[in-house]
Amino acid sequence: MRLRLPEERPTEPPTGYKIAHPVLSQDGTRVGFTGVSLGGALPYGVLDEARCVYGLRHRAPHRRCDCGFHCVHDRTEAEALLCTAEHRAAVLLEVSVLGAYIRFERGFRYARQRVRTATVGPCGCGAVAAALADAGWGRPGWRALTAACAGCVRGRTSLSPAAFARLAGEGLRVRAGSGVAEQPAGLGVSELVAEAALLQARLDWFQTQLAQLEERGSQG
């Protein structure tokens, strides 16, 4: 007699968290995500069905295979993955677990998913992201995107978070995570030094005028 695992029938789809790289199709008409580990070779859409990465014809998730979408239960655990060097450019996804799934201690392996929210980290310079720009790598037919501030986008192919969400459809929300405020455009180090020198000169002038007034007052 075979032992069967207990079946769950939730009233609402379970929520999970994962990290992935946003991608843009070669023709610029579609967007999606690509995983950071086993499923990285198969970009997926906001609402999509898992396929076996080994090319086998069984339906995911198969008990004797490790195919299917993967996510963890805890948001903090997914955020911790973004600390590693190879995952710094990834985004944090909040997903709905759809279809058949297998529950593990730390997360799910499942058949279908809907990406509800994508949280984009800061630009490489530390500023809050204003766009998702060409990361310089990709998959066949897909360009990987990474967070970029307005000053670092320059001439790269890019999408604003709103444009990415619009192309993705299915109600996806794209948020910019934490980061430092950008410097005003056009003010580099040399410009800031010049501004500081000008302010110091004005302060010296005001101090001179104040000293002269005080001297006249004491004489009168």
The 8 nearest C-alpha neighbors of each residue, nearest first, counted from 0:
[[1, 2, 3, 4, 5, 62, 6, 63],
 [2, 0, 3, 4, 5, 62, 6, 63],
 [1, 3, 0, 4, 5, 6, 62, 63],
 [4, 2, 1, 5, 6, 0, 62, 101],
 [3, 5, 6, 2, 101, 7, 1, 102],
 [6, 4, 3, 7, 2, 8, 101, 102],
 [7, 5, 4, 8, 3, 101, 100, 9],
 [8, 6, 9, 5, 100, 102, 99, 4],
 [7, 9, 10, 6, 11, 12, 99, 5],
 [8, 10, 11, 7, 12, 13, 6, 97],
 [9, 11, 8, 12, 13, 7, 97, 96],
 [12, 10, 9, 13, 8, 14, 95, 97],
 [13, 11, 96, 95, 97, 14, 9, 10],
 [12, 14, 96, 95, 11, 15, 9, 97],
 [15, 13, 95, 94, 96, 12, 93, 16],
 [14, 16, 72, 94, 71, 70, 93, 95],
 [17, 15, 93, 70, 71, 74, 92, 94],
 [18, 16, 70, 92, 77, 91, 71, 93],
 [17, 19, 91, 90, 92, 89, 77, 35],
 [20, 18, 34, 89, 90, 33, 35, 32],
 [19, 21, 89, 33, 32, 90, 22, 34],
 [22, 20, 32, 144, 31, 143, 19, 33],
 [21, 23, 143, 31, 142, 32, 144, 30],
 [24, 22, 30, 142, 141, 29, 27, 143],
 [23, 25, 141, 27, 29, 26, 140, 30],
 [24, 26, 140, 141, 27, 23, 142, 28],
 [27, 25, 24, 28, 29, 23, 140, 141],
 [28, 26, 24, 25, 29, 23, 30, 141],
 [27, 29, 26, 24, 166, 30, 23, 25],
 [30, 28, 24, 27, 23, 166, 167, 31],
 [31, 29, 23, 22, 167, 24, 166, 163],
 [30, 32, 44, 22, 43, 21, 45, 42],
 [33, 31, 21, 22, 42, 20, 43, 19],
 [32, 34, 42, 39, 20, 19, 43, 41],
 [35, 33, 39, 19, 38, 36, 20, 32],
 [34, 36, 39, 19, 33, 37, 38, 20],
 [35, 37, 39, 34, 38, 40, 33, 19],
 [38, 36, 39, 35, 34, 52, 40, 66],
 [39, 37, 34, 40, 41, 36, 52, 35],
 [40, 38, 34, 33, 35, 36, 41, 37],
 [39, 41, 38, 42, 138, 33, 34, 37],
 [40, 42, 39, 38, 43, 33, 52, 34],
 [43, 41, 33, 32, 31, 40, 39, 44],
 [44, 42, 32, 31, 47, 33, 41, 45],
 [45, 43, 31, 46, 47, 32, 30, 42],
 [44, 46, 114, 113, 47, 167, 31, 169],
 [47, 45, 113, 44, 112, 114, 169, 48],
 [46, 48, 44, 111, 112, 45, 43, 49],
 [47, 49, 111, 110, 50, 112, 46, 43],
 [50, 48, 67, 110, 111, 68, 59, 47],
 [49, 51, 52, 59, 67, 48, 66, 58],
 [50, 52, 66, 53, 54, 55, 59, 67],
 [51, 53, 54, 50, 66, 38, 41, 37],
 [54, 52, 51, 55, 66, 50, 56, 64],
 [53, 55, 51, 52, 56, 50, 57, 66],
 [56, 54, 53, 57, 51, 52, 58, 50],
 [57, 55, 54, 58, 51, 50, 53, 59],
 [56, 58, 55, 59, 61, 51, 60, 50],
 [59, 57, 60, 61, 56, 50, 51, 110],
 [60, 58, 61, 67, 110, 66, 49, 50],
 [59, 61, 67, 109, 66, 110, 58, 62],
 [62, 60, 59, 64, 63, 58, 66, 57],
 [61, 63, 64, 60, 65, 101, 59, 66],
 [64, 62, 61, 65, 60, 66, 57, 59],
 [65, 63, 61, 66, 62, 60, 59, 51],
 [64, 66, 67, 63, 61, 60, 62, 108],
 [67, 65, 51, 60, 64, 59, 52, 61],
 [68, 66, 60, 59, 49, 109, 110, 108],
 [67, 69, 109, 108, 49, 110, 70, 66],
 [68, 70, 108, 107, 67, 109, 71, 106],
 [71, 69, 17, 16, 106, 107, 15, 72],
 [72, 106, 70, 16, 105, 15, 73, 107],
 [71, 73, 106, 15, 105, 16, 74, 70],
 [72, 74, 76, 75, 71, 16, 77, 15],
 [73, 75, 77, 76, 16, 78, 72, 71],
 [76, 74, 78, 77, 73, 79, 16, 80],
 [75, 77, 79, 73, 74, 78, 80, 71],
 [76, 78, 74, 79, 80, 75, 17, 16],
 [79, 77, 75, 80, 81, 76, 74, 91],
 [78, 80, 76, 81, 77, 82, 75, 83],
 [79, 81, 78, 82, 77, 83, 86, 76],
 [82, 80, 87, 86, 79, 78, 83, 89],
 [83, 81, 80, 79, 87, 84, 86, 78],
 [84, 82, 86, 81, 85, 80, 87, 79],
 [83, 85, 86, 87, 82, 81, 88, 80],
 [84, 86, 83, 87, 88, 81, 82, 89],
 [85, 87, 81, 89, 83, 88, 84, 80],
 [86, 88, 81, 84, 89, 85, 82, 83],
 [87, 89, 86, 145, 90, 146, 20, 120],
 [90, 88, 20, 19, 86, 87, 18, 81],
 [91, 89, 119, 18, 19, 118, 20, 117],
 [90, 92, 18, 118, 117, 17, 119, 19],
 [93, 91, 117, 17, 16, 116, 18, 94],
 [92, 94, 16, 116, 115, 15, 114, 117],
 [95, 93, 114, 15, 115, 113, 14, 16],
 [94, 96, 14, 113, 112, 12, 13, 97],
 [95, 97, 112, 13, 12, 14, 94, 111],
 [98, 96, 111, 112, 12, 95, 110, 99],
 [97, 99, 110, 111, 100, 109, 96, 112],
 [100, 98, 110, 109, 97, 101, 60, 111],
 [101, 99, 109, 108, 110, 102, 98, 107],
 [100, 102, 108, 107, 109, 103, 99, 60],
 [103, 101, 107, 106, 100, 108, 104, 105],
 [102, 104, 106, 105, 107, 101, 108, 71],
 [103, 105, 106, 102, 107, 72, 71, 101],
 [106, 104, 103, 71, 72, 107, 73, 102],
 [105, 71, 107, 72, 103, 70, 104, 102],
 [108, 106, 102, 70, 101, 69, 103, 109],
 [109, 107, 69, 101, 68, 100, 67, 60],
 [108, 110, 100, 68, 67, 60, 99, 107],
 [109, 111, 49, 59, 98, 99, 60, 67],
 [112, 110, 48, 97, 98, 49, 47, 109],
 [113, 111, 96, 97, 95, 46, 47, 94],
 [112, 114, 46, 95, 45, 94, 115, 47],
 [113, 115, 94, 45, 116, 93, 112, 95],
 [114, 116, 171, 94, 93, 113, 172, 170],
 [115, 117, 172, 93, 92, 171, 173, 114],
 [116, 118, 92, 173, 91, 174, 172, 90],
 [119, 117, 174, 91, 90, 175, 173, 176],
 [120, 118, 175, 90, 176, 174, 117, 146],
 [119, 121, 176, 175, 146, 90, 118, 177],
 [122, 120, 127, 128, 178, 125, 126, 146],
 [123, 121, 147, 146, 125, 128, 124, 126],
 [122, 124, 125, 121, 147, 146, 126, 88],
 [125, 123, 122, 126, 121, 151, 148, 147],
 [124, 126, 122, 123, 121, 178, 179, 127],
 [127, 125, 179, 178, 122, 181, 121, 180],
 [126, 128, 178, 121, 179, 122, 148, 177],
 [129, 127, 148, 147, 121, 122, 146, 130],
 [128, 130, 148, 149, 147, 159, 127, 131],
 [131, 129, 159, 147, 158, 128, 160, 146],
 [130, 132, 146, 145, 158, 157, 144, 147],
 [133, 131, 157, 144, 145, 156, 130, 147],
 [132, 134, 144, 156, 135, 155, 143, 157],
 [133, 135, 144, 145, 143, 136, 132, 142],
 [136, 134, 133, 137, 143, 142, 144, 132],
 [137, 135, 134, 143, 142, 138, 133, 144],
 [136, 138, 142, 143, 141, 139, 135, 22],
 [139, 137, 141, 140, 142, 40, 136, 143],
 [138, 140, 141, 137, 142, 25, 40, 24],
 [139, 141, 25, 24, 138, 142, 137, 26],
 [140, 142, 24, 138, 25, 23, 139, 137],
 [143, 141, 137, 23, 22, 24, 136, 144],
 [142, 144, 22, 137, 134, 136, 21, 133],
 [145, 143, 133, 134, 132, 22, 21, 131],
 [144, 146, 131, 134, 132, 88, 133, 147],
 [145, 147, 131, 122, 128, 130, 121, 132],
 [148, 146, 122, 128, 130, 152, 151, 131],
 [147, 149, 128, 129, 151, 150, 122, 126],
 [150, 148, 152, 151, 129, 147, 130, 153],
 [149, 151, 148, 152, 153, 184, 147, 181],
 [150, 152, 148, 153, 149, 147, 122, 124],
 [153, 151, 149, 147, 155, 150, 154, 148],
 [152, 154, 151, 155, 150, 149, 156, 132],
 [155, 153, 152, 156, 157, 151, 132, 133],
 [156, 154, 153, 152, 133, 157, 132, 134],
 [157, 155, 133, 132, 154, 158, 152, 131],
 [156, 158, 132, 131, 155, 133, 130, 159],
 [159, 157, 131, 130, 162, 163, 160, 132],
 [158, 160, 130, 162, 161, 131, 163, 129],
 [161, 159, 163, 162, 173, 130, 164, 158],
 [160, 162, 164, 159, 163, 165, 173, 158],
 [163, 161, 165, 159, 164, 160, 158, 166],
 [164, 162, 160, 166, 165, 161, 158, 167],
 [165, 163, 167, 161, 162, 166, 171, 172],
 [164, 166, 162, 168, 163, 167, 161, 171],
 [167, 165, 163, 164, 168, 29, 162, 30],
 [168, 166, 164, 165, 30, 163, 45, 169],
 [167, 169, 165, 170, 166, 171, 164, 45],
 [168, 170, 171, 167, 45, 46, 113, 115],
 [171, 169, 168, 172, 115, 164, 167, 165],
 [172, 170, 115, 164, 169, 116, 168, 173],
 [173, 171, 116, 164, 117, 115, 170, 174],
 [174, 172, 117, 160, 116, 118, 164, 171],
 [173, 175, 118, 119, 117, 176, 172, 160],
 [176, 174, 119, 118, 128, 120, 127, 177],
 [175, 177, 120, 119, 118, 174, 121, 178],
 [176, 178, 127, 121, 120, 175, 179, 126],
 [179, 177, 127, 126, 121, 125, 180, 176],
 [180, 178, 126, 127, 125, 181, 177, 121],
 [179, 181, 126, 127, 182, 178, 125, 183],
 [180, 182, 126, 183, 179, 127, 148, 184],
 [181, 183, 184, 180, 186, 187, 185, 126],
 [184, 182, 186, 185, 181, 187, 180, 150],
 [185, 183, 186, 182, 150, 181, 187, 149],
 [184, 186, 187, 183, 190, 182, 150, 188],
 [187, 185, 190, 184, 183, 191, 188, 182],
 [186, 188, 190, 189, 185, 191, 182, 184],
 [187, 189, 191, 190, 192, 186, 193, 185],
 [188, 190, 192, 191, 187, 193, 186, 194],
 [191, 189, 193, 187, 186, 192, 188, 194],
 [190, 192, 194, 188, 193, 189, 195, 187],
 [193, 191, 195, 189, 190, 194, 188, 196],
 [194, 192, 196, 190, 191, 195, 197, 189],
 [195, 193, 191, 197, 196, 192, 190, 198],
 [194, 196, 192, 198, 193, 197, 191, 199],
 [197, 195, 199, 193, 194, 198, 200, 192],
 [198, 196, 200, 194, 199, 195, 193, 201],
 [197, 199, 201, 195, 200, 196, 202, 194],
 [198, 200, 202, 196, 197, 201, 195, 203],
 [201, 199, 203, 197, 202, 198, 196, 204],
 [202, 200, 204, 198, 203, 199, 205, 197],
 [201, 203, 199, 205, 200, 204, 198, 206],
 [202, 204, 200, 206, 201, 205, 199, 207],
 [205, 203, 201, 207, 202, 206, 208, 200],
 [206, 204, 208, 202, 207, 203, 209, 201],
 [205, 207, 209, 203, 204, 208, 210, 202],
 [208, 206, 204, 210, 205, 209, 203, 211],
 [209, 207, 205, 211, 210, 206, 204, 212],
 [208, 210, 206, 212, 207, 211, 205, 213],
 [209, 211, 207, 213, 208, 212, 206, 214],
 [212, 210, 214, 208, 213, 209, 215, 207],
 [213, 211, 215, 209, 214, 210, 216, 208],
 [212, 214, 216, 210, 211, 215, 209, 217],
 [213, 215, 211, 217, 212, 216, 210, 218],
 [216, 214, 212, 218, 217, 213, 219, 211],
 [215, 217, 213, 219, 214, 218, 212, 211],
 [216, 218, 214, 215, 219, 213, 212, 211],
 [219, 217, 215, 216, 214, 213, 212, 211],
 [218, 216, 217, 215, 214, 213, 212, 211]]
